Amino acid sequence: MTTLYTIPFTCSQAALIVARELGLELTVDRVDRATKVTASGRNFLDVNPLGYVPVLELDDGTVLTEVAAVLTWLCDQRPGVMLPPPGTREAAVALSQLAFVSTEVHKTFSILFNSKAPEDFKAVAKEILGRRFAVLDQRLATQPFMLGESFSAVDAYLFVVVGWSRVLKIDLAEWPNLKAFTTRVLERPNVRAVIDSEKVRV
């Protein structure tokens, strides 16, 4: 069976949400953040030498890293449910939004979590993040979710990374549509179930 490697309160949470929403059966192997040893006893660095999650190890031994790739593969198992069918204009739009969350939002948060990053650099990162939040807020002003009326893999990913604002004490009040979005997603039973399973305080 396909194995999903996770670490609580990281972007792997998005993969767990998507898998649960799609009803996919996966083996979940939790990685200890400090030791890089999985719950099953594997050295995670043998799976992904870079040491980060999520990682999907397929039945044939293929290893997929990077959030966008993992989410896309999961969605391809139930085409058209949480991402538009491949090859369509809508799929290209979805890919652009996944890439935006990954490169413009997630990576900016990574700077803020980096203990070695200078404080002035973090201040610049917060300014950049605010501008990205403004773009997201505008998109969510006219629709409940990133791709329109339906919850998608893009929303799962965005919800997880924006949720890191609580840890960093970034108040979302300046972006009311984005804040309302996080509340909306949090009301989904599968999202709650994943959060509860990881024992993450919200």
ROSE-4610 file (N, C-alpha, C; in Angstrom, 1 decimal, always signed):
// ROSE-4610
residu = [M/M/M/T/T/T/T/T/T/L/L/L/Y/Y/Y/T/T/T/I/I/I/P/P/P/F/F/F/T/T/T/C/C/C/S/S/S/Q/Q/Q/A/A/A/A/A/A/L/L/L/I/I/I/V/V/V/A/A/A/R/R/R/E/E/E/L/L/L/G/G/G/L/L/L/E/E/E/L/L/L/T/T/T/V/V/V/D/D/D/R/R/R/V/V/V/D/D/D/R/R/R/A/A/A/T/T/T/K/K/K/V/V/V/T/T/T/A/A/A/S/S/S/G/G/G/R/R/R/N/N/N/F/F/F/L/L/L/D/D/D/V/V/V/N/N/N/P/P/P/L/L/L/G/G/G/Y/Y/Y/V/V/V/P/P/P/V/V/V/L/L/L/E/E/E/L/L/L/D/D/D/D/D/D/G/G/G/T/T/T/V/V/V/L/L/L/T/T/T/E/E/E/V/V/V/A/A/A/A/A/A/V/V/V/L/L/L/T/T/T/W/W/W/L/L/L/C/C/C/D/D/D/Q/Q/Q/R/R/R/P/P/P/G/G/G/V/V/V/M/M/M/L/L/L/P/P/P/P/P/P/P/P/P/G/G/G/T/T/T/R/R/R/E/E/E/A/A/A/A/A/A/V/V/V/A/A/A/L/L/L/S/S/S/Q/Q/Q/L/L/L/A/A/A/F/F/F/V/V/V/S/S/S/T/T/T/E/E/E/V/V/V/H/H/H/K/K/K/T/T/T/F/F/F/S/S/S/I/I/I/L/L/L/F/F/F/N/N/N/S/S/S/K/K/K/A/A/A/P/P/P/E/E/E/D/D/D/F/F/F/K/K/K/A/A/A/V/V/V/A/A/A/K/K/K/E/E/E/I/I/I/L/L/L/G/G/G/R/R/R/R/R/R/F/F/F/A/A/A/V/V/V/L/L/L/D/D/D/Q/Q/Q/R/R/R/L/L/L/A/A/A/T/T/T/Q/Q/Q/P/P/P/F/F/F/M/M/M/L/L/L/G/G/G/E/E/E/S/S/S/F/F/F/S/S/S/A/A/A/V/V/V/D/D/D/A/A/A/Y/Y/Y/L/L/L/F/F/F/V/V/V/V/V/V/V/V/V/G/G/G/W/W/W/S/S/S/R/R/R/V/V/V/L/L/L/K/K/K/I/I/I/D/D/D/L/L/L/A/A/A/E/E/E/W/W/W/P/P/P/N/N/N/L/L/L/K/K/K/A/A/A/F/F/F/T/T/T/T/T/T/R/R/R/V/V/V/L/L/L/E/E/E/R/R/R/P/P/P/N/N/N/V/V/V/R/R/R/A/A/A/V/V/V/I/I/I/D/D/D/S/S/S/E/E/E/K/K/K/V/V/V/R/R/R/V/V/V]
num = [1/1/1/2/2/2/3/3/3/4/4/4/5/5/5/6/6/6/7/7/7/8/8/8/9/9/9/10/10/10/11/11/11/12/12/12/13/13/13/14/14/14/15/15/15/16/16/16/17/17/17/18/18/18/19/19/19/20/20/20/21/21/21/22/22/22/23/23/23/24/24/24/25/25/25/26/26/26/27/27/27/28/28/28/29/29/29/30/30/30/31/31/31/32/32/32/33/33/33/34/34/34/35/35/35/36/36/36/37/37/37/38/38/38/39/39/39/40/40/40/41/41/41/42/42/42/43/43/43/44/44/44/45/45/45/46/46/46/47/47/47/48/48/48/49/49/49/50/50/50/51/51/51/52/52/52/53/53/53/54/54/54/55/55/55/56/56/56/57/57/57/58/58/58/59/59/59/60/60/60/61/61/61/62/62/62/63/63/63/64/64/64/65/65/65/66/66/66/67/67/67/68/68/68/69/69/69/70/70/70/71/71/71/72/72/72/73/73/73/74/74/74/75/75/75/76/76/76/77/77/77/78/78/78/79/79/79/80/80/80/81/81/81/82/82/82/83/83/83/84/84/84/85/85/85/86/86/86/87/87/87/88/88/88/89/89/89/90/90/90/91/91/91/92/92/92/93/93/93/94/94/94/95/95/95/96/96/96/97/97/97/98/98/98/99/99/99/100/100/100/101/101/101/102/102/102/103/103/103/104/104/104/105/105/105/106/106/106/107/107/107/108/108/108/109/109/109/110/110/110/111/111/111/112/112/112/113/113/113/114/114/114/115/115/115/116/116/116/117/117/117/118/118/118/119/119/119/120/120/120/121/121/121/122/122/122/123/123/123/124/124/124/125/125/125/126/126/126/127/127/127/128/128/128/129/129/129/130/130/130/131/131/131/132/132/132/133/133/133/134/134/134/135/135/135/136/136/136/137/137/137/138/138/138/139/139/139/140/140/140/141/141/141/142/142/142/143/143/143/144/144/144/145/145/145/146/146/146/147/147/147/148/148/148/149/149/149/150/150/150/151/151/151/152/152/152/153/153/153/154/154/154/155/155/155/156/156/156/157/157/157/158/158/158/159/159/159/160/160/160/161/161/161/162/162/162/163/163/163/164/164/164/165/165/165/166/166/166/167/167/167/168/168/168/169/169/169/170/170/170/171/171/171/172/172/172/173/173/173/174/174/174/175/175/175/176/176/176/177/177/177/178/178/178/179/179/179/180/180/180/181/181/181/182/182/182/183/183/183/184/184/184/185/185/185/186/186/186/187/187/187/188/188/188/189/189/189/190/190/190/191/191/191/192/192/192/193/193/193/194/194/194/195/195/195/196/196/196/197/197/197/198/198/198/199/199/199/200/200/200/201/201/201/202/202/202]
x = [+0.8/+0.0/+0.9/+0.4/+1.1/+1.3/+2.5/+2.8/+3.0/+2.3/+2.4/+3.2/+4.4/+5.2/+4.8/+4.6/+4.1/+4.9/+4.8/+5.2/+4.1/+3.6/+2.5/+2.8/+1.7/+1.8/+2.7/+2.9/+3.7/+2.8/+3.3/+2.5/+2.0/+2.5/+2.0/+0.6/+0.1/-1.3/-2.2/-1.8/-2.6/-2.9/-1.8/-2.0/-2.9/-2.8/-3.7/-5.2/-5.4/-6.8/-7.3/-6.5/-6.9/-7.2/-6.3/-6.5/-7.8/-8.1/-9.3/-10.5/-10.5/-11.6/-11.9/-10.9/-11.1/-11.4/-11.3/-11.5/-10.5/-9.2/-8.1/-7.5/-7.2/-6.6/-5.1/-4.4/-2.9/-2.4/-1.1/-0.4/+0.3/+0.0/+0.6/+1.7/+2.9/+4.1/+4.6/+4.4/+4.7/+6.2/+6.9/+8.3/+8.6/+9.5/+9.9/+10.8/+10.4/+11.0/+12.5/+12.8/+14.2/+15.1/+14.6/+15.5/+15.4/+14.3/+14.1/+13.8/+13.4/+13.0/+11.5/+10.9/+9.5/+8.9/+7.6/+6.8/+7.0/+7.3/+7.5/+9.0/+9.8/+11.2/+12.2/+11.7/+12.6/+13.4/+14.6/+15.3/+14.7/+14.0/+13.4/+14.3/+15.6/+16.5/+16.9/+16.6/+16.7/+15.6/+14.5/+13.3/+13.5/+13.8/+14.0/+15.2/+16.4/+17.6/+17.5/+16.6/+16.4/+15.7/+15.0/+14.4/+13.1/+12.4/+11.2/+10.0/+8.8/+7.6/+6.7/+5.6/+5.2/+6.0/+6.0/+6.5/+5.6/+5.3/+4.5/+5.5/+5.4/+6.1/+5.1/+5.1/+4.1/+4.4/+3.5/+3.6/+4.8/+5.2/+6.3/+7.6/+7.6/+8.9/+9.1/+8.3/+8.5/+8.3/+9.2/+9.1/+8.7/+7.6/+7.2/+7.4/+8.1/+8.3/+7.6/+7.6/+7.0/+5.5/+5.0/+3.6/+2.7/+3.0/+2.1/+2.1/+3.2/+3.2/+2.5/+2.6/+1.9/+0.4/+0.0/-1.4/-2.0/-1.3/-1.7/-1.9/-0.9/-1.0/-2.2/-2.4/-3.6/-4.9/-5.0/-6.2/-6.4/-5.3/-5.4/-6.0/-6.1/-6.7/-8.2/-8.7/-10.2/-10.3/-10.1/-10.1/-11.3/-11.1/-12.2/-12.9/-12.4/-13.1/-12.5/-11.2/-10.6/-9.6/-9.4/-8.7/-9.3/-9.4/-10.0/-9.3/-10.0/-9.4/-8.1/-7.0/-5.8/-6.0/-5.3/-5.4/-6.4/-7.2/-8.2/-7.6/-8.3/-7.9/-8.1/-9.1/-9.3/-8.1/-7.6/-6.5/-5.2/-5.0/-3.9/-4.1/-5.3/-5.6/-5.3/-5.7/-5.5/-4.0/-3.2/-1.8/-1.1/-1.6/-1.0/-1.3/-2.4/-2.8/-2.0/-1.8/-1.0/+0.5/+1.0/+2.3/+2.4/+1.4/+1.4/+1.5/+0.6/+0.7/+2.0/+2.6/+3.9/+5.1/+5.2/+6.4/+6.2/+5.0/+4.8/+4.4/+3.7/+3.2/+4.0/+4.0/+4.7/+6.2/+6.9/+8.3/+8.6/+7.6/+7.8/+7.7/+6.7/+6.6/+7.9/+8.5/+9.7/+10.8/+10.9/+11.9/+11.6/+10.3/+9.9/+10.1/+10.1/+10.4/+11.9/+12.7/+14.1/+14.8/+15.3/+15.9/+17.2/+17.8/+19.0/+18.8/+17.6/+17.3/+17.4/+18.1/+18.2/+16.8/+16.6/+15.3/+14.9/+15.8/+15.5/+15.0/+15.6/+15.1/+13.7/+13.5/+12.1/+11.1/+11.5/+10.6/+10.2/+11.1/+10.9/+9.9/+10.2/+9.4/+7.9/+7.7/+6.4/+5.7/+6.4/+5.8/+5.4/+6.3/+5.9/+4.7/+4.7/+3.6/+2.3/+2.3/+1.1/+0.6/+1.5/+1.1/+0.5/+1.1/+0.5/-0.9/-1.0/-2.3/-3.4/-2.9/-3.9/-4.4/-3.5/-3.9/-4.9/-4.6/-5.6/-6.9/-6.8/-8.0/-8.9/-8.3/-9.1/-9.7/-9.0/-9.6/-10.7/-10.6/-11.7/-12.8/-12.8/-13.8/-15.1/-14.9/-16.1/-16.4/-15.7/-15.9/-15.5/-16.1/-15.8/-14.4/-14.0/-12.8/-11.9/-10.7/-9.7/-10.0/-10.7/-11.1/-12.5/-13.2/-14.7/-15.5/-16.6/-17.6/-17.2/-16.3/-16.0/-14.6/-14.6/-13.3/-12.4/-11.1/-10.1/-8.9/-7.9/-6.6/-5.9/-6.1/-5.5/-5.9/-7.2/-7.7/-7.1/-7.0/-6.4/-4.9/-4.2/-2.8/-2.8/-3.6/-3.6/-4.0/-5.0/-5.5/-4.4/-3.6/-2.5/-1.5/-1.0/+0.1/-0.4/-1.6/-2.1/-2.3/-2.6/-2.8/-1.5/-0.4/+0.9/+0.9/+0.0/-0.1/-0.3/-1.1/-1.4/-0.1/+0.8/+2.0/+2.9/+2.9/+3.7/+3.0/+1.8/+1.0/+0.8/+0.5/+0.1/-1.4/-2.0/-3.4/-4.0/-5.0/-5.5/-6.7/-6.9/-8.0/-7.9/-6.7/-6.5/-6.9/-7.1/-7.5/-8.8/-9.9/-11.1/-11.6/-11.5/-11.9/-11.1/-9.8/-8.9/-9.2/-9.4/-9.8/-11.0/-12.0/-13.3/-13.1/-12.2/-11.9/-11.4/-10.5/-9.9/-11.0/-11.9/-13.0/-13.9/-14.1/-15.0/-14.3/-13.1/-12.4/-12.3/-12.1/-12.0/-13.3/-14.4/-15.7/-15.9/-15.0/-15.2/-14.8/-15.7/-15.4/-14.1/-13.7/-12.4/-11.2/-11.3/-10.2/-10.1/-11.2/-11.2/-10.6/-11.0/-10.5/-9.0/-8.4/-7.0/-6.3/-6.8/-6.2/-6.2/-7.4/-7.5/-6.5/-6.4/-5.5/-4.0/-3.7/-2.3/-2.1/-3.2/-3.2/-2.6/-3.1/-2.7/-3.7/-3.3/-4.2/-4.6/-5.9/-6.3/-7.1]
y = [-1.2/+0.0/+1.3/+2.3/+3.6/+4.1/+4.6/+5.2/+6.7/+7.4/+8.8/+9.1/+9.8/+10.2/+11.6/+11.7/+13.0/+13.4/+14.7/+15.3/+16.2/+16.1/+16.9/+18.4/+19.2/+20.6/+21.1/+20.3/+20.7/+20.7/+20.9/+20.9/+19.5/+18.5/+17.2/+17.0/+17.9/+17.9/+18.1/+18.9/+19.1/+17.8/+17.0/+15.7/+14.8/+14.8/+14.0/+14.4/+15.8/+16.3/+15.8/+16.0/+15.6/+14.1/+13.3/+11.8/+11.5/+12.1/+11.8/+12.3/+13.5/+14.0/+13.1/+12.5/+11.6/+10.2/+9.9/+8.5/+7.5/+8.0/+7.1/+6.4/+5.1/+4.3/+4.4/+5.0/+5.1/+4.6/+4.1/+3.9/+5.2/+5.6/+6.9/+6.5/+7.0/+6.7/+8.0/+8.3/+9.6/+9.6/+10.7/+10.9/+11.8/+11.3/+12.1/+13.2/+14.5/+15.6/+15.7/+15.3/+15.4/+14.3/+13.0/+11.9/+11.4/+11.8/+11.4/+9.9/+9.3/+7.9/+7.9/+7.0/+6.9/+6.0/+6.1/+5.3/+3.8/+3.5/+2.1/+1.6/+2.6/+2.3/+2.6/+3.2/+3.4/+4.7/+4.8/+6.0/+6.8/+7.9/+8.7/+9.3/+9.5/+10.1/+9.1/+7.8/+6.8/+7.0/+7.6/+7.8/+9.1/+10.2/+11.5/+12.1/+12.1/+12.6/+14.0/+14.8/+16.2/+16.3/+15.2/+15.2/+15.8/+16.3/+17.0/+16.2/+16.6/+15.9/+17.0/+16.5/+15.1/+14.4/+13.1/+12.1/+11.0/+10.7/+9.5/+8.5/+7.3/+6.1/+5.2/+5.1/+4.3/+2.8/+2.0/+0.5/+0.0/+0.7/+0.2/+0.8/+1.5/+2.1/+3.5/+4.0/+5.4/+6.4/+7.3/+8.3/+9.7/+10.2/+11.6/+12.5/+13.6/+14.7/+16.0/+17.0/+18.3/+18.3/+19.2/+19.2/+19.2/+20.1/+20.1/+18.8/+18.1/+16.8/+15.8/+15.8/+14.8/+15.0/+16.3/+16.5/+16.2/+16.5/+16.2/+14.7/+13.9/+12.5/+11.9/+12.4/+12.0/+12.3/+13.5/+13.9/+13.1/+12.7/+11.9/+10.6/+10.1/+8.8/+9.0/+10.2/+10.5/+11.7/+11.5/+12.6/+13.5/+14.8/+15.8/+16.1/+15.5/+15.7/+16.9/+16.8/+17.9/+18.7/+18.3/+19.1/+18.9/+19.9/+19.7/+18.6/+18.0/+16.9/+17.4/+16.6/+17.0/+17.4/+18.4/+18.8/+19.9/+20.3/+21.3/+22.7/+23.7/+25.1/+25.2/+24.6/+24.7/+24.0/+23.0/+22.3/+23.2/+24.0/+24.9/+26.0/+26.5/+27.5/+26.9/+25.7/+25.0/+24.9/+24.5/+24.3/+25.7/+26.7/+28.1/+28.5/+28.1/+28.4/+27.6/+26.3/+25.4/+26.0/+26.4/+26.9/+28.2/+29.1/+30.3/+30.0/+29.1/+28.8/+28.2/+27.4/+26.8/+27.8/+28.6/+29.4/+30.8/+31.3/+32.7/+32.7/+31.7/+31.7/+30.8/+29.5/+28.5/+28.9/+29.2/+29.5/+30.8/+31.7/+32.9/+32.6/+31.7/+31.3/+30.6/+29.8/+29.1/+30.0/+31.2/+32.2/+32.6/+32.8/+33.2/+32.1/+30.9/+29.8/+29.4/+30.1/+29.8/+30.5/+29.8/+30.4/+31.2/+30.9/+31.5/+32.8/+33.0/+34.2/+35.4/+36.5/+37.7/+38.4/+39.1/+39.7/+40.7/+41.4/+42.4/+41.7/+40.5/+39.7/+39.1/+38.8/+38.3/+39.4/+40.6/+41.7/+42.0/+41.8/+41.9/+40.8/+39.6/+38.4/+38.6/+39.3/+39.5/+40.5/+41.5/+42.5/+41.8/+40.9/+40.2/+39.3/+38.6/+37.7/+38.5/+39.7/+40.6/+40.9/+41.1/+41.4/+40.2/+39.0/+37.8/+37.5/+37.8/+37.6/+38.6/+39.7/+40.7/+40.1/+39.5/+38.9/+37.8/+36.9/+35.8/+36.4/+37.4/+38.0/+38.6/+39.1/+39.7/+38.5/+37.4/+36.3/+35.7/+35.6/+35.0/+36.0/+37.2/+38.2/+37.8/+37.1/+36.8/+35.3/+34.5/+33.0/+32.4/+31.3/+30.7/+30.0/+29.5/+28.7/+29.2/+28.7/+29.2/+29.0/+27.9/+27.6/+27.8/+28.4/+28.7/+28.2/+27.5/+27.1/+25.8/+25.0/+23.7/+23.7/+23.0/+22.8/+21.9/+22.4/+21.7/+21.4/+20.7/+20.5/+21.8/+22.8/+24.1/+24.7/+24.5/+25.0/+24.3/+23.0/+22.2/+22.7/+23.0/+23.4/+24.8/+25.7/+27.1/+27.2/+26.4/+26.4/+26.0/+25.0/+24.6/+25.7/+26.2/+27.2/+28.5/+28.9/+30.2/+29.9/+28.7/+28.3/+28.6/+28.6/+28.9/+30.3/+31.2/+32.6/+32.6/+31.6/+31.6/+31.4/+30.6/+30.3/+31.6/+32.3/+33.5/+34.8/+34.6/+35.7/+36.8/+36.3/+37.2/+37.3/+38.4/+38.6/+38.7/+37.9/+37.9/+38.9/+39.7/+40.7/+41.6/+41.9/+42.8/+42.2/+40.9/+40.2/+39.4/+40.0/+39.4/+38.2/+38.3/+37.2/+35.9/+36.1/+35.0/+34.4/+35.3/+34.8/+34.0/+34.5/+33.8/+32.4/+32.4/+31.2/+30.1/+30.5/+29.5/+29.0/+29.8/+29.4/+28.4/+28.7/+27.8/+26.5/+26.4/+25.1/+24.4/+25.1/+24.4/+23.7/+24.1/+23.5/+22.2/+21.8/+20.6/+19.4/+18.4/+17.3/+16.6/+16.4/+15.7/+16.6/+17.9/+18.7/+18.6/+18.7/+18.6/+17.2/+16.2/+14.8/+14.7/+15.4/+15.3/+16.1/+17.3/+18.1/+17.4/+16.8/+16.0/+14.8/+14.2/+13.0/+13.4/+14.6/+15.1/+15.8/+15.9/+16.6/+18.0/+18.7/+20.1/+21.0/+21.9/+22.8/+23.9/+24.2/+25.3/+26.3]
z = [+0.0/+0.0/+0.0/-0.6/-0.7/+0.8/+1.0/+2.4/+2.3/+3.2/+3.3/+4.6/+4.4/+5.6/+6.0/+7.3/+7.8/+9.1/+9.4/+10.6/+11.1/+12.3/+12.7/+12.6/+12.2/+12.1/+11.0/+10.0/+8.8/+7.6/+6.5/+5.3/+4.9/+5.5/+5.3/+5.7/+6.6/+7.1/+5.9/+4.9/+3.7/+3.0/+2.9/+2.2/+3.0/+4.3/+5.1/+4.9/+4.8/+4.6/+3.3/+2.2/+0.9/+0.8/+1.3/+1.3/+2.0/+3.1/+3.9/+3.1/+2.5/+1.8/+0.6/+0.0/-1.2/-0.8/+0.5/+0.9/+0.5/+0.4/+0.0/+1.1/+0.9/+2.0/+1.8/+2.8/+2.8/+4.1/+4.1/+5.3/+5.7/+6.9/+7.4/+8.3/+8.0/+8.8/+9.4/+10.6/+11.2/+11.5/+11.2/+11.3/+12.6/+13.4/+14.5/+14.0/+14.3/+13.8/+14.2/+15.4/+15.9/+15.4/+15.5/+15.2/+13.7/+13.0/+11.6/+11.5/+12.6/+12.6/+12.6/+11.7/+11.5/+12.6/+12.7/+13.7/+13.4/+12.1/+11.8/+12.0/+12.4/+12.6/+11.5/+10.4/+9.3/+9.6/+9.0/+8.9/+7.8/+8.1/+7.1/+6.0/+6.4/+5.5/+4.4/+4.6/+3.5/+2.5/+2.9/+2.0/+1.3/+2.1/+1.5/+2.2/+1.5/+2.1/+2.6/+2.1/+2.5/+3.8/+4.2/+5.5/+5.7/+4.7/+4.9/+4.3/+4.8/+4.4/+3.7/+3.0/+2.9/+1.8/+2.0/+1.0/+0.8/-0.5/-0.8/-1.4/-0.8/-1.4/-2.0/-3.3/-4.0/-3.9/-4.3/-4.2/-5.0/-6.1/-6.9/-6.4/-5.3/-4.8/-5.2/-6.1/-6.5/-5.3/-5.2/-4.1/-4.6/-4.2/-4.6/-3.4/-3.7/-2.7/-3.3/-2.5/-2.8/-2.7/-2.0/-1.6/-2.9/-3.9/-5.0/-5.8/-5.9/-6.6/-5.8/-4.5/-3.7/-3.7/-3.6/-3.7/-5.1/-6.1/-7.5/-7.6/-7.2/-7.3/-6.6/-5.4/-4.6/-5.3/-5.9/-6.6/-7.9/-8.5/-9.7/-9.5/-8.2/-7.9/-7.9/-7.8/-7.9/-8.8/-10.1/-11.1/-11.0/-11.0/-11.0/-9.7/-8.6/-7.4/-6.6/-6.4/-5.6/-6.5/-7.7/-8.7/-10.0/-10.9/-12.2/-13.0/-14.0/-14.8/-15.5/-15.5/-16.2/-17.7/-18.1/-19.5/-19.8/-18.8/-19.0/-18.6/-19.0/-18.6/-17.1/-16.6/-15.1/-14.4/-14.9/-14.3/-14.3/-15.3/-15.4/-14.4/-14.2/-13.2/-11.8/-11.5/-10.2/-10.0/-11.0/-10.9/-10.5/-11.2/-10.9/-9.4/-8.9/-7.5/-6.5/-6.9/-6.0/-6.0/-7.1/-7.2/-6.4/-6.4/-5.7/-4.2/-3.7/-2.3/-1.9/-2.8/-2.5/-2.5/-3.5/-3.7/-3.0/-3.0/-2.5/-1.0/-0.6/+0.8/+1.7/+1.3/+2.1/+2.3/+1.3/+1.4/+2.2/+2.1/+2.9/+4.4/+4.7/+6.1/+6.6/+5.6/+6.0/+6.5/+6.0/+6.5/+7.9/+8.2/+9.5/+10.6/+10.2/+11.1/+11.2/+10.4/+10.4/+11.6/+12.5/+13.7/+13.4/+12.2/+11.8/+11.0/+10.6/+9.7/+10.5/+10.1/+10.8/+11.0/+12.0/+12.3/+11.2/+10.7/+9.6/+8.4/+8.1/+7.0/+7.3/+8.5/+8.8/+8.7/+9.0/+8.9/+7.4/+6.6/+5.1/+4.7/+5.2/+4.8/+5.3/+6.5/+6.9/+6.0/+5.5/+4.6/+3.3/+2.8/+1.6/+1.8/+3.0/+3.3/+3.3/+3.9/+3.9/+2.5/+1.6/+0.2/-0.4/-0.1/-0.7/-0.1/+1.2/+1.9/+1.2/+0.8/+0.2/-1.1/-1.9/-3.1/-2.9/-1.9/-1.5/-1.0/-0.2/+0.3/-0.8/-1.8/-2.9/-3.7/-3.9/-4.6/-3.9/-2.5/-1.7/-1.4/-1.9/-1.7/-2.5/-3.6/-4.4/-4.5/-3.8/-3.9/-2.6/-2.2/-0.9/-0.8/-2.0/-2.0/-3.2/-3.2/-4.1/-5.6/-5.9/-7.2/-7.5/-6.6/-6.8/-5.7/-6.0/-5.0/-4.3/-4.8/-4.2/-3.5/-2.4/-1.6/-2.5/-2.5/-3.4/-2.6/-3.3/-2.7/-2.5/-3.3/-3.1/-1.8/-1.4/-0.2/+1.0/+0.9/+2.0/+2.3/+1.2/+1.4/+1.9/+1.4/+1.9/+3.3/+3.7/+5.1/+6.0/+5.7/+6.6/+6.7/+5.6/+5.8/+6.4/+6.1/+6.7/+8.2/+8.6/+10.0/+10.8/+10.2/+10.9/+11.4/+10.9/+11.4/+12.9/+13.4/+14.9/+15.7/+15.2/+15.9/+15.9/+14.8/+14.7/+15.1/+15.7/+16.2/+15.1/+13.9/+12.8/+12.8/+13.0/+13.1/+11.7/+11.4/+10.1/+9.9/+10.9/+10.9/+9.7/+9.2/+8.1/+6.8/+6.8/+5.6/+5.9/+6.1/+6.6/+5.7/+4.4/+3.6/+3.8/+3.9/+4.2/+5.6/+6.5/+7.9/+7.9/+7.1/+7.0/+6.3/+5.4/+4.6/+5.6/+6.5/+7.4/+8.4/+8.8/+9.6/+8.9/+7.6/+6.8/+6.6/+6.4/+6.2/+7.5/+8.5/+9.8/+10.2/+9.7/+10.0/+9.3/+8.3/+7.6/+8.5/+8.6/+9.5/+9.2/+8.0/+7.7/+8.1/+8.0/+8.4/+9.9/+10.6/+12.1/+12.5/+11.8/+12.2/+12.0/+11.0/+10.8/+11.9/+12.2/+13.2/+14.6/+14.9/+16.1/+16.2/+15.0/+15.0/+15.2/+14.8/+15.0/+16.4/+17.1/+18.4/+18.3/+17.3/+17.1/+17.7/+18.6/+19.2/+18.3/+18.1/+17.2/+17.9]
